[in-house]
Amino acid sequence: MEVTMDNQAYNPGDLVYVFYRNPHTQDVANVQAAAVVNHPDNPDQLALFLYETYYPLTNEIAVYRSEAEAIQAYKQYFGDF
């Protein structure tokens, strides 16, 4: 299964990068690798697997193909990395 978002195609097994906020310290965000997988509860949908949790792969999540691209965006939004 392939999902296209923002002219990017994602497939199960892809490694992508996202911003992840520390749930205990909300003012701390990091660039984190996540795996694109089939959602275990709905195999017709893709999800991001991050820290033992599945997150729906939607346009509401900023997803980057490379760590360098994610870091560049992080600096633009949050300042120093």
C-alpha positions as CSV (number, residue, x, y, z in Angstrom):
1,M,0.0,0.0,0.0
2,E,1.2,3.5,-0.9
3,V,0.0,6.8,0.6
4,T,0.7,10.1,-1.0
5,M,0.9,13.3,1.0
6,D,2.2,16.6,-0.1
7,N,3.4,15.0,-3.3
8,Q,5.4,12.4,-1.3
9,A,4.6,8.7,-1.5
10,Y,5.0,6.6,1.6
11,N,5.2,2.8,1.8
12,P,5.4,0.4,4.7
13,G,9.1,0.1,5.7
14,D,10.0,3.7,4.9
15,L,12.1,5.5,7.6
16,V,11.0,9.1,8.0
17,Y,11.7,11.9,10.4
18,V,9.2,13.9,12.5
19,F,9.2,16.5,15.3
20,Y,8.4,14.8,18.6
21,R,7.5,16.7,21.8
22,N,8.5,15.3,25.1
23,P,5.2,14.4,26.8
24,H,6.6,15.4,30.2
25,T,8.2,18.7,29.1
26,Q,6.1,20.2,26.4
27,D,8.5,23.0,25.5
28,V,11.1,20.4,24.4
29,A,10.9,19.1,20.8
30,N,13.3,16.8,19.0
31,V,13.8,15.4,15.5
32,Q,13.1,11.7,15.7
33,A,13.2,8.8,13.3
34,A,9.9,6.9,12.8
35,A,9.0,3.9,10.7
36,V,6.0,3.9,8.3
37,V,4.0,0.7,8.9
38,N,0.6,-0.7,8.3
39,H,-1.6,0.2,11.2
40,P,-2.2,-3.0,13.3
41,D,-5.9,-2.1,13.9
42,N,-6.6,-1.1,10.3
43,P,-4.2,-2.7,7.8
44,D,-5.6,-0.5,5.0
45,Q,-4.1,2.6,6.7
46,L,-0.5,3.6,7.2
47,A,0.8,4.7,10.5
48,L,4.0,6.1,12.0
49,F,5.6,3.8,14.6
50,L,7.4,5.9,17.2
51,Y,8.3,5.0,20.8
52,E,6.2,1.8,20.7
53,T,3.1,3.8,19.7
54,Y,1.2,4.0,16.4
55,Y,0.3,7.5,15.1
56,P,-2.0,7.8,12.0
57,L,-0.1,9.1,9.0
58,T,-2.0,12.2,8.1
59,N,-1.4,15.7,6.6
60,E,-1.5,17.0,10.2
61,I,2.0,15.6,10.9
62,A,5.1,17.1,9.4
63,V,7.0,14.2,7.9
64,Y,10.5,14.6,6.4
65,R,12.4,12.2,4.1
66,S,15.8,12.9,5.6
67,E,17.2,13.9,9.0
68,A,18.9,16.9,7.4
69,E,15.6,18.1,5.9
70,A,13.9,17.7,9.3
71,I,16.8,19.5,11.1
72,Q,16.6,22.4,8.7
73,A,12.8,22.7,9.2
74,Y,13.3,22.4,13.0
75,K,15.8,25.3,13.0
76,Q,13.3,27.4,10.9
77,Y,10.5,26.8,13.4
78,F,12.3,26.5,16.8
79,G,15.7,28.1,16.3
80,D,19.0,26.4,17.2
81,F,19.0,22.6,17.1
